[in-house]
Amino acid sequence: MSIYLDNAATSWPKPETVYQSVDNFMRKVGATPGRGGYRREEEAARIADQVRDTISELFHAPDPTGVAFTMNATQAINMALKGLLRSGDHVITTSIEHNAMWRPLKAMERGGGVVITAIPCAGDGTIQLNDLEAQIRPTTRLIAMLHASNVLGTILPIAEVGAMAKKHGIHFLVDAAQTAGAYPIDMAGMNIDLLAFSGHKGLYGPHGTGGLVVRPGIRLETWIEGGSGVESTPETMPEALPLRLEAGTQNTAGIAGLLAGVAFVQKLGVEQIRDREMTLTSLLIDALCDMPGLTILGPADLTIRTAVVSVIVEGYVPDQLAAVLDQVFDIATRAGLHCAPQAHRTAGTLNSGALRFSPGCFTTEDEIHEAAEALRSIL
Ligand SMILES: Cc1ncc(COP(=O)(O)O)c(C=O)c1O
């Protein structure tokens, strides 16, 4: 039996309704919102608006028009950073960011005069809030950080950071790739100005879905320009959101699937999904922890962990372990640096990488036991 433990990359399987929703859209709707004005176009627009409504409900965002669709969290982060930061701006981030945050920031440092401070996290990914506050300068424009590490599973205290950002009048961007749908997020209560999310992970949408939620009052420069369906005469993109940030034909089939994915999350409830995933995570950690030479990365405290369990095993190369798990046991895990060399540097695993298990809410207890037993038998 094939076992999929790479939900931190992309969730799989999807709820049945997601497959049906994409299929239905492609066969029966097939039009692009804002382009046409006929009934099927209106239906496509209704679907897109419904997703904006449910997304803003889920994240307690102040205004659904602030939900701009992207292909993934990476595009949303780029859109936020490049739309907001200018030469001379200082940005505070952390030492465990995914390349989706780190690379655009470094590109803007090299070519755009942006100044970066990365707060060093401890080896388990935890952060000291005092260290962060001590780095705030008069030029600090933005605090930009992930909500949870895709390597260590560590959940960062974004409510506290949001309060700090608000106190100092600094914008706050959160990369919620690992937590959207899997951990409660309250943009209003946590003072989050910009929230980047993946649609294809914890929201159970198809590949090529994600978005940026923008708090009203924040004006982003456009990072991509093109057709917006309406207001076509000016040579610049419209001011109004979400049109300003959505140039060109969007992935509306994916967005239709995302609608079903978010509905699934709402029906189950984020708290229930979190409980389920943490039951599985705890089971996995218990099953792995006594294996000879094996170290589990990330915090011991499960209340500040997501369903990501990365391990290193003395004397074994993570890529080889993943290859044997796949080829001999038909178990999909992810080895290497997980597009997050900064996190591995922080954990001391930059040279080796790690083997990552990431269960999802469809994972069963039996699958967890089977995966652990497979690793035990390899060792
Ligand atoms: C913490 C984090 N940020 C950003 C991303 C990028 O997400 P996407 O693949 O949706 O661009 C990932 C993907 O794994 C991630 O784990």
The ligand as an SDF file (V2000), in Angstrom:
LIG
                    3D

 16 16  0  0  0  0  0  0  0  0999 V2000
    7.4530   27.7950    5.0440 C   0  0  0  0  0  0  0  0  0  0  0  0
    7.2100   27.7770    3.5780 C   0  0  0  0  0  0  0  0  0  0  0  0
    7.1240   28.9370    2.9030 N   0  0  0  0  0  0  0  0  0  0  0  0
    6.8820   28.9940    1.5890 C   0  0  0  0  0  0  0  0  0  0  0  0
    6.7220   27.8440    0.8590 C   0  0  0  0  0  0  0  0  0  0  0  0
    6.4300   27.9400   -0.5940 C   0  0  0  0  0  0  0  0  0  0  0  0
    5.1370   27.5090   -0.8240 O   0  0  0  0  0  0  0  0  0  0  0  0
    4.5920   27.3250   -2.3210 P   0  0  0  0  0  0  0  0  0  0  0  0
    5.0960   25.9970   -2.7520 O   0  0  0  0  0  0  0  0  0  0  0  0
    3.1180   27.3730   -2.1840 O   0  0  0  0  0  0  0  0  0  0  0  0
    5.1510   28.4330   -3.1040 O   0  0  0  0  0  0  0  0  0  0  0  0
    6.8060   26.6100    1.4940 C   0  0  0  0  0  0  0  0  0  0  0  0
    6.6680   25.3550    0.7360 C   0  0  0  0  0  0  0  0  0  0  0  0
    6.9930   24.2960    1.1720 O   0  0  0  0  0  0  0  0  0  0  0  0
    7.0430   26.5670    2.8840 C   0  0  0  0  0  0  0  0  0  0  0  0
    7.1140   25.4230    3.5410 O   0  0  0  0  0  0  0  0  0  0  0  0
  1  2  1  0
  2  3  1  0
  2 15  2  0
  3  4  2  0
  4  5  1  0
  5  6  1  0
  5 12  2  0
  6  7  1  0
  7  8  1  0
  8  9  2  0
  8 10  1  0
  8 11  1  0
 12 13  1  0
 12 15  1  0
 13 14  2  0
 15 16  1  0
M  END
$$$$
